[in-house]
Amino acid sequence: MRIIVEADSIAQDTMSGIGHATLQMIKSLRSELKDSRHQLVIVVPFGKKSYVRQHGLDVKIRTLPPGYRYINFLLARSWLTIPAELLFGRGVYIFPNYKTWWTPFSKSITFVHDIAYKLYPETIQPSNLRYLRANMGRWLKRTTYTVSISRQSQRELIKSFPRFGYKSKMIYLGVDQSFFAPQDQLQIDAVKTKYALPPVYFLYVGNIEPRKNLTMLLDAYETYITHSRGIVGLVLVGGNGWKNAEIIQRIGSLVAAGAPIVRPNTYVQDADLPALYSGANALVLVSLHEGYGLSAVQAQSCGTPVIVSDLPVFHETLDSTAATFVSSREELVSAFAAHTGPERVGHTTPPQMHTWQQTAKKIIDLTGIMK
């Protein structure tokens, strides 16, 4: 039996959070299947094999035909679609990034990371909002199973699409605790020098976009540096995102006024993330909505305290004994202060977390190929 993974999210110059999760999923599936008779196949857009090979994946790589825009329309968006099996044969298809192809002769598993587009539509890129609204119902109807990445995300999906609730499963994302582990001071100092970071800093990792609630983060940080003596810098790591002109302008204004805010002007390498997390006084993620909160999970794996919005999903996915939950600007200002100076909340021993191997085993169980 073949497991066929739609993997265009890893065939990119720079990967999104979903891309990173997909890459780890593929690596773990390959590890779990290596001594079996089953084959793992990944499918990427035409001409994108080189992007995948740089990750050193020991898997069979297939490509879509030329003309990605039209092929994607036929496979994922059109009612007059073509069966994916005509291109790639039968198997169990895994779709890690919402969209599904029509697979009438094969089982399929579709990951729906969150439904922020329904709950907070004003925070979504307009073109992506139209895309999701037009197609989500079709994708859920086609797939054999939907996979949510937290119980909270699963509840939200079922509430919004009750007719497909019988398809719903939940599988947590994993974290590689051999990679996301506390780093020594030499490694931390090297990363600080490489990206010109302040001596002490709070850290945000994620896109610069409205759902991340960066307006509240910046408001609270401005109040904090106005009234605090021992000032800790703020490091913002992530892509530009969308609907963020006011946020970018606000960052520029604060920097011009002397605020110690740093956005590295080069792409932050994945290999540097553990040291970046380990060097931070705290990871700050005060999103309006999250499906999982992977950066906060990774930070805790490095022993770094986290300051997060008081969302049910964070109570579910994080070690609450090493997290500060905030629901207002005032609470965030207080949290900044609590993580400043010699009496600050310190780093902790990382908790045991869900692994990618566990994730892969649950996916394989869902495929039914080992029965």
N, C-alpha and C positions, 0 to 999 in steps of 0.2 A: 504494500500500500504506500502511496505517496502523500506527504503533507506538503501542500503548495501554499506559500506565503506571499501575499501581495506586499511588496517591499519598496515601493517608490519613495517612502519617507526616509530611507537610509541612503538613497542614491542622490545626495545633495552635497553642495559645497560645504554648507554648515547645517547640521541637523537640529531639528526642533526637539522638544522634550519627548514627543511621541516617537520621533526618529530614534532617539537614544534608547527608549524603552523597547522599540521594535528590534534594534540591533542586539540588545541583551537577551531578548526573547529567542531570537534566531540562534544565538550562540548556545543558549541553554538547551533548546530543543535538539540541536545537533549533538550536544554532549549526551543527552539522554537516549538518543536514537542510534548512536554510533555502533553499538554491537547488536543491533536488530536488523531484520530483513527489510525494514521500512526506509524509504528515501525522503530526504528533505530537499525541496525545490523552492527557490525564491524567484519571483518575477519582478523585473524592473523595467523602466521605460527603455525604448530603443536608444542605443548609444551610451547607456549609463553603466555598463558593466565595470568600467574602470573605477567608478566611485565605490563600488561594492568590494572590489578586489583589495582596495587599500585597507579594508578591515580584516583581511586574512581569513575570510570565511571559507571553510572547507565544505561547501555545499554546491549543488548543481544550480547554475544561474540560467534562467530563461529570460528573454526579452519580449516585450510587446512589439507588434509590428510598427513600422515608422508611422508618424502622424499621431503623436500621443493625444492631442486634443480631441481628435475624431474617434480614435480607438477608445479612449476613456469615456466619451459620450455614449458610444455603442454598448460598452460593457456595463457602465455604472448608472447612466443618467436617462437613457432613452427607454420608453415603453416598448419600442420595436428593437429590443436588444438581441444580441447573439449569445448563445451559450458559451461560457468560458471554456468548457470542455472541448469545443472545436479547435481552440488554440493550444490548450495545455493538457488535455486529457482528463480522465477521472482521477479522483483522489479525495482528500479532505482539504478544503480551502480555508485558509485563515486570513482574515482581513483586519489588520491591527489599527486601522485609522478610519473608523466610521463607515466608509463607503464599501459597498459590496458589488460583486458581479453576479450575474444570473448563472447559477450552477444547478440546473434542473436534475442532473444525474449524479450529483455529489453532495455530501454533507458540507455545511459551511459554518464557520464560527466568526462572529463579528464583534470587535471590541468597540464599545461606546464609552469613551472615557468620562464624559460628562455631558449634560444638556444645558450648558450655560446659554446657548443660543435661545432657549425657550424661557429660562428663568431671568436672564439679564441680557435681553437682545440689544439694548443700547450700548453694550460693551463690545459687541462683535463687529468685525470688519464687514461693511455692507455687502460686498460681493459674496463673502462666505456665509453671511446670514441668509441671503437669497438662496444660495446653493443648498444649505442644510434644510431650510424650510421646504424647498421644492422636492427634496429627495429622501429625507430621513424615513418617512413612512414606507416608501418603496423598498428601501434597504432592509428595514426591520421585517417587512413581509417576506422578502426573499430568503433571508438567512435561516439556518436551522436553529442556531443559538445566538443570543446576544450575551456578551460578557461585560459586566461592569467591574471597575477596579476598586470599589469599596462598597460596603453595605449602604452607605448614605447615597452614593451615586446610583446604586441599583434601585433604591426606594424612589428616587426622583424619576428615573426612567420609567418604572412601572406606573407611577402616578400619572405621568404625561402620556404614556402609550399603554393603557391597561389591556387593550386587546391582544398585545404581544407579550403580556406578562408571563405566559406559560413557557416562553423561550428563554427567560432570563436566568443567567448564572452569574456568580461572582468569583473572581480570581484576583487576589492582590498582586500588584507589581512587586518585584523583588529589589533587593539592594545587595551589591557585592561587597560584603564587609571585609574582604581581604584587600579591596581597592579603596573603598571609602572607610578609612581607618585613621585614627589620630596620627598626625605627622610630627616629626621632631622639629626643633627650632631652626635648624639649618635649612630644612626644606621650606619652612614658612618664610624665613628671611629671603630665600632665593626668589620665591614667588612675589613677595613684596617689592623686591628690587626690579624684577622683570616687568611688572605692571605699574611701577611707580605708585605704590599704595601708601597710605598714611601709616604711622607706627602702630596705631590701634584703630580698629574700625568695626562698624556694624556692616553686615553684608546682605544684599538682596541679589538673588539669582532668578532671572525670568525675563520674559519679554516686557518691553516698555509699552503697556497697553492698559486700557481702562479697567478691565476685570481685576487687575492686580492691586487696585485701590492705592496707587502711588500718590495721588493727591493728598490723601490722609497721611501717608508716610512722610511726605515732604513737609506738610503743615506741622506735624508733630516734631519732626526733626528740627525745623526752624525754631520752634518754641524751646526745644531742649537746648540747642546751642546758645540761645539768647540768655538762658537762666542757669546753665550749668558751668561750673568752674573747670572740671576735668573733662574736656570735650573729646569725644570719640568720633572719628571720621565716619563717612558713609560711602561704601563702595557699591556701585550699581553694575551688575554684570548681566548682559542679555541683549537680544536683538531689538531692533527698533519697533517691531510690532505694528500697530495701527491705531488710528484715532488718538494720536498722542502728541499733536502739535503743542497743545497747552502744557502738557507735562514736560516736554523737552524744553520749552521756553522757560518754565518755572525752574528747572534744574540749572539752566544757564544763568538766570537772574540770581539764584542763590549763590552759585559759584562766583559770579561777578562781585557779589557783596561780601565775599570772603568765607563762605561756608566750605568746610573741608569735604566736599563731595567729589568723588572720582568715578568717572566712567572710562575704563581702559579703552584706549584708542586702537587696540588690536584685538583680534579674536582670542578669547581665553581658551586655551587648549584643555581638552577633557582631562589630560594627565595632571593638570595643575589644580583641578577642583578640590581634591582632598586637602592639600596644603592651604588653599584659599579658605575653605571651611574651617580648618583647624586654627587658622590665625585670627579668626573673627571673634570679637567679644560675644556676638550673637548673630544668628541668621534671622532676618526679619521678613515675614511673609504675611501680610495683612489683607489678603485677597477678599473680594466680595463673594467669590465662589471658587471651589476647587473640586476636582474629581478624586484627587489623591493627595497632592502636595509633595511631589517627589523631592524637590530641593530641600524641604524641611526634614524629610526622612533621611536623606543623604547627610545632612548636617549633623543630625543626632547620631548617625553611624560613625561620624568623626569625633564624637564626644562634645560637640558644640551646642551650647544652649540655643533654643529657638524662641522667638517672639512671634506669635501667630494670631490671626483673627479667631474669635471664639465661635468657630464653625463646628458642627457635629462631626464632619469628616476628619478634622484634626484630632479630636478626642478619640477617634477610632484608630487612626493610623500612626499616631505619635505616642511616645512614652510621656504621659502627662506629668510625671514627676520631674521631668527636665524641660518643661515647656511653660511659657508664660502666655496666657490667653487674654487678648484685649478686645474690647468692643467699642472703643471710642478713642478720639484723639488724645484726650486727657490720660486715659489708661496707657496709651502708647508712650506718651511723654514720661510717665512714671516708670514704665518698663525700661526705657532708655537709661534713665537715672539709676535704676537698680542694677544695670549691667555696666556701670561706669565706676572707675576708681578701685582702690584696694579692697573695698568691701563688696565688690560686685559678685553677682552670681557666677560661679566658676564652671569650667568644663567638667564633664562627668564621664564615668565609665560607660561606653556605648552599650545600649541594650541589645539583646538578641532580636533580630528582625527577620521578616519573611525573606527567603532567598529566591534567586532566580531559578534555582534547581526545583524548588517547591512549585514555583509558577509553571515551569515547563511540565512537571509531572501532572499537574492539574489539567493543563491544556491537553496533554496526551490522553489522560483519562476521559476527557470530554470527547475526543475524537473517536474513542471506542476501538482504536486499531489494535490495542493490546489484549482485547478480550478473546 
